């Protein structure tokens, strides 16, 4: 059953939708690997070696398990000045922003402030029928902050 599409606004919260990655059968970890800096890409040449690690939310103290690739992106790659720059495509910049902030839902206005880009351009880009990098409006109360789980070589959930 298809969900009814509702046109998002400048105040609609967006996030990386884990269900989109699962439903489309795309490999989130391979995609994530392409967003790592060169140092981390070298460290994780064999991305299957990146295990789950414990992540402690500095604000809430909540402990959750996150992918080692995602952890490296958050603590290393996202801190580098060229992680997002004026030449980074909007869809990539928005995706990387969500990766760096723990997939905390943001509106086009908030993304615009973060990225230095017009909220109207961000909304036109991520608010249509085409889904980029799994970026979709939050449809459930509170949003879904988790990112997709990796699938093992046999296709089972890990």
N, C-alpha and C positions, 0 to 999 in steps of 0.2 A: 504494500500500500504506500503510495507516495504522499509525502507531507505537502500540505498546501503552502505554496511559496508566498511569503509576505515581504513586500519591498522594504529593505532596511533603510534607516535614516542615519543622519550624522550622529545620533545618540544611541544607536544600536551597538551592543557589545559583540565583538567578534573574538574568535579563538581558533586554535588548530583543533579540528574535530577528529578525535581518535576513531570514531565510528566510520568516518569517510575513508580513512586509510584502510580499515578492515574490510569495508564493503567493496572497495575498488581493487583489493588484492595487491596493492602496491607495497613495496618494501620500504618502510619508514627509515630503517637503519641505513640502508644504502643511500637514500636521499639525504639523511642527516650527515652522513660521512662527507658528502659533497659540500657541506656548509662549514666544515671544520677548517681552521687555519692550517697552513702547510706543516707546522710543527706537529699538530695533533693528528693530521692525516698520516704523517710518517710514523707516529707512535702507534696508530691503529691501522697499519697496513692491512692486517687481517682483522676486520671489524668484528668477527665472531668472538674474538678474545676479550672484548669489552663486556665485562660482567655487570650485573646490577650492583649498585652501591647504595649505601644509606645516605640520604640527603636530609639535612635539618633546616627547616624553614626558620630563618633568623628572626622573623616577626612573631610567628605563632609557636615556634618550638616543635612543631609537628615533624615527625620523622617519617619519611617515605622512601621507597626504593626507586631509584632512577637508573636509567641506562648510563653506562660509563661514557659513551660517546656524548650524550646530552650533558653530562656533568662537565666533561672537558670543554664543551662549547660554552657553558655558562661561566666557568671559572677562569678560562684562558682565552679562547677565541673572541668572545664577545667583548673583552676588555681591550682588544687591539684597535687602533684608530681606523684601520681599513675594513673592519668588520661590516660596517654600513657606512657608505659615503654617498656623495651626490650622484655618482654614476651607477649606484646599485638600483636595479629595477624595483619599482614599488612593491610588486608581489614578493620579491626576495627580501626586501627591507622589512616588510610587515612580518613575514615568516620568521626571519631572524630575530625580530623584536620579541615575538612570542616565545621563541626558543630561549632567549636570554632572560626573559622575565618569569620563566616557569609556567608559561601558557596562561598567565593571568589575563582574563578578558579585558579588552580595551575597545573604546569607541573610535570611529574615524577622527573625531576631534582630538582625543587623547593621542592617537597614533600620529596625527599631524603635528602635535606639539613635540612629541618624541623625535620624529623624523625630520622636522622642518619642511614639511610638504603640505600643500593645501588639503584640508579635510574633504573637500568636495571631490578632488582628484582621487583620493584614497577610496572614498565611498563608491565612485563610479567604477573603480578598478576591482574592488573586492566584493561589492554589493550586488553584482548581477548574477545571472544564471550560471556562468562559468565559475568553477571552483579551482582556485590556485593553491597548491601546496596544502590542501585540506582546510584552508581558512574559510570559516563559515560563521554566520551569526549564532550566538548562543541561543539555544531554544529551550533549555531547561533552566529552572530557577537556580541561580548561583553559578551556573556554568559548569563545565567539565574541565578541570585543570590537567588531568592526566594526559600523557601522550601515548601513542600507540605502543603496544608491546611488540617485541621482535618475535618472529616466527622462526623456529628451528629449521634445519635443512629438510626435515621430513614434512614440514608444513604444520606441525603441531604448535600450539601456543607454548611459549617458554615462560 
